[in-house]
Amino acid sequence: MVRVAATRATNRRALLAFTGALAALVMAVTLVVVVLQRQQLLSGEREDLEIEMLLLGELATEALLRSDYTTVEGLVQRWVDRHDHLTGIKAVMPNGFVLADMRKAHAAREPLTVNQDVVFDGRVLMTLHAAADFSKKEGGFAVIVVQAMVVALVLILLLSQVLWWTLKRTALQPLELQIRQREEKEHE
């Protein structure tokens, strides 16, 4: 009986070690995937912000060519007001003069910045420095990642329990029976 208990304890420790190693592997893979997905999400957001600034530059080009700086300033202000993810835009002329500097009251927790030149006929008319808050997009992404990790861990634990029950039924019980029979024969 002592051998049976020792064998069962050894097998249980081996299964727990396997489960722990599997969980560590899943967490490591999840971490790598999270880092790569975050980089890809950040890159996509940066591209979207660059496109937005290109559009704003296209809208402001005619007013810049007419030297209608009030219109450009109003356009930048409306752009910042209508886009929730933007925390501010600064429009700087090639000589360094700040044409517009529109900021929202709240600062970005996870800032994303882009500098975009407004070019016409090969000449830089203005540079737009935009800042956006990446934390809103990243927050939703983090929730999904945590949920996926929890589901993976639960599945690993359930599968390890099923594996333990299967091993116990198919391997340990017959082995224990043989050990008991051998011990009974030795005892006789």
C-alpha positions as CSV (number, residue, x, y, z in Angstrom):
1,M,0.0,0.0,0.0
2,V,2.9,2.3,0.7
3,R,4.2,1.8,-2.9
4,V,0.8,2.6,-4.3
5,A,0.6,5.9,-2.3
6,A,4.1,6.8,-3.3
7,T,3.5,6.0,-7.0
8,R,0.3,8.0,-7.0
9,A,2.0,11.0,-5.3
10,T,4.9,10.8,-7.8
11,N,2.4,10.7,-10.8
12,R,0.4,13.6,-9.4
13,R,3.6,15.7,-8.9
14,A,4.6,14.9,-12.5
15,L,1.2,15.9,-13.8
16,L,1.3,19.2,-11.8
17,A,4.8,19.9,-13.1
18,F,3.5,19.3,-16.7
19,T,0.5,21.5,-16.1
20,G,2.7,24.3,-14.7
21,A,5.1,24.0,-17.6
22,L,2.2,24.1,-20.1
23,A,0.7,27.1,-18.3
24,A,4.0,28.9,-18.4
25,L,4.4,28.2,-22.1
26,V,0.9,29.5,-22.8
27,M,1.6,32.6,-20.8
28,A,4.9,33.2,-22.6
29,V,3.2,32.7,-26.0
30,T,0.4,35.0,-25.0
31,L,2.8,37.7,-23.9
32,V,4.7,37.6,-27.2
33,V,1.4,37.7,-29.1
34,V,0.2,40.7,-27.0
35,V,3.4,42.6,-27.6
36,L,3.3,42.0,-31.3
37,Q,-0.4,42.8,-31.5
38,R,0.1,46.1,-29.5
39,Q,2.9,47.1,-31.9
40,Q,0.7,46.4,-34.9
41,L,-2.3,48.3,-33.3
42,L,0.0,51.2,-32.5
43,S,1.4,51.2,-36.1
44,G,-2.1,51.2,-37.5
45,E,-3.2,54.0,-35.3
46,R,-0.2,56.0,-36.3
47,E,-1.0,55.5,-40.0
48,D,-4.6,56.5,-39.4
49,L,-3.5,59.7,-37.6
50,E,-1.1,60.5,-40.5
51,I,-4.0,60.1,-43.0
52,E,-6.1,62.4,-40.9
53,M,-3.4,65.0,-40.9
54,L,-3.0,64.6,-44.6
55,L,-6.7,65.3,-45.0
56,L,-6.6,68.3,-42.7
57,G,-3.6,69.6,-44.7
58,E,-5.5,69.2,-47.9
59,L,-8.4,71.1,-46.5
60,A,-6.1,73.9,-45.3
61,T,-4.0,74.2,-48.4
62,E,-6.3,76.7,-50.3
63,A,-6.5,78.9,-47.2
64,L,-2.8,78.8,-46.7
65,L,-2.2,79.8,-50.4
66,R,-4.5,82.8,-49.9
67,S,-2.7,83.6,-46.6
68,D,-6.1,83.2,-44.8
69,Y,-4.6,82.2,-41.5
70,T,-7.9,82.8,-39.6
71,T,-9.6,80.1,-41.7
72,V,-6.7,77.7,-41.1
73,E,-6.9,78.3,-37.3
74,G,-10.6,77.8,-37.3
75,L,-10.3,74.6,-39.3
76,V,-7.7,73.2,-36.9
77,Q,-9.9,74.1,-33.9
78,R,-13.0,72.4,-35.5
79,W,-10.9,69.3,-36.3
80,V,-9.7,68.9,-32.7
81,D,-13.2,69.5,-31.4
82,R,-14.8,66.9,-33.6
83,H,-12.3,64.1,-33.1
84,D,-12.5,62.6,-29.6
85,H,-9.2,60.7,-29.8
86,L,-7.2,63.9,-30.6
87,T,-5.7,65.7,-27.7
88,G,-4.3,68.5,-29.7
89,I,-2.9,69.9,-33.0
90,K,-0.2,72.4,-33.5
91,A,0.2,74.1,-36.9
92,V,3.6,75.6,-37.4
93,M,4.7,77.7,-40.4
94,P,8.1,77.0,-42.1
95,N,9.5,80.2,-40.4
96,G,8.6,78.7,-37.0
97,F,5.5,80.9,-36.4
98,V,2.9,78.9,-34.5
99,L,-0.3,79.5,-36.5
100,A,-2.6,77.4,-34.3
101,D,-2.1,75.4,-31.1
102,M,-5.4,73.8,-30.1
103,R,-5.3,71.5,-27.1
104,K,-8.0,69.7,-25.2
105,A,-8.2,70.0,-21.4
106,H,-7.4,66.3,-20.8
107,A,-3.9,65.0,-21.4
108,A,-3.2,61.7,-23.1
109,R,-2.4,58.8,-20.9
110,E,-0.9,56.9,-23.8
111,P,0.2,59.6,-26.2
112,L,0.6,59.0,-29.9
113,T,2.2,61.8,-31.9
114,V,2.6,62.5,-35.6
115,N,4.3,65.3,-37.5
116,Q,2.9,65.9,-41.0
117,D,4.1,68.4,-43.6
118,V,1.5,70.2,-45.7
119,V,3.1,70.4,-49.1
120,F,2.0,72.2,-52.3
121,D,4.1,72.3,-55.5
122,G,7.1,70.8,-53.6
123,R,7.0,73.6,-51.0
124,V,6.2,73.1,-47.3
125,L,3.3,75.4,-46.4
126,M,2.9,74.3,-42.8
127,T,3.7,71.4,-40.5
128,L,1.0,69.8,-38.4
129,H,2.0,68.3,-35.0
130,A,-0.8,66.1,-33.9
131,A,-1.3,64.2,-30.6
132,A,-3.9,61.5,-29.9
133,D,-4.7,59.4,-26.9
134,F,-3.9,55.7,-27.7
135,S,-5.1,54.5,-24.2
136,K,-8.8,54.2,-25.3
137,K,-8.0,51.7,-28.0
138,E,-5.4,50.0,-25.9
139,G,-7.7,49.6,-22.9
140,G,-10.2,47.5,-24.9
141,F,-7.4,45.5,-26.3
142,A,-6.0,44.8,-22.8
143,V,-9.4,43.5,-21.6
144,I,-9.6,41.1,-24.5
145,V,-6.1,39.8,-23.8
146,V,-6.8,39.3,-20.1
147,Q,-10.0,37.4,-21.0
148,A,-8.1,35.2,-23.4
149,M,-5.4,34.4,-20.8
150,V,-8.1,33.5,-18.2
151,V,-9.9,31.2,-20.7
152,A,-6.6,29.5,-21.6
153,L,-5.7,28.9,-18.0
154,V,-9.1,27.5,-17.2
155,L,-8.8,25.2,-20.2
156,I,-5.4,24.0,-19.1
157,L,-6.6,23.3,-15.6
158,L,-9.7,21.4,-16.9
159,L,-7.6,19.4,-19.4
160,S,-5.0,18.5,-16.7
161,Q,-7.8,17.3,-14.4
162,V,-9.3,15.2,-17.2
163,L,-5.8,13.9,-17.9
164,W,-5.3,13.0,-14.3
165,W,-8.6,11.1,-14.1
166,T,-7.8,9.3,-17.3
167,L,-4.3,8.3,-16.1
168,K,-5.8,7.2,-12.8
169,R,-8.4,5.0,-14.5
170,T,-6.3,3.6,-17.3
171,A,-2.8,3.3,-15.9
172,L,-2.7,3.8,-12.1
173,Q,-5.6,1.6,-11.1
174,P,-4.4,-1.5,-13.0
175,L,-0.9,-0.8,-11.7
176,E,-2.2,-0.5,-8.2
177,L,-4.1,-3.7,-8.6
178,Q,-1.0,-5.5,-9.8
179,I,1.0,-4.1,-6.9
180,R,-1.7,-5.2,-4.4
181,Q,-1.8,-8.7,-5.9
182,R,2.0,-9.0,-5.8
183,E,2.1,-7.7,-2.2
184,E,-0.6,-10.3,-1.2
185,K,1.4,-13.1,-2.9
186,E,4.5,-12.0,-1.1
187,H,2.6,-11.8,2.2
188,E,1.3,-15.3,1.7
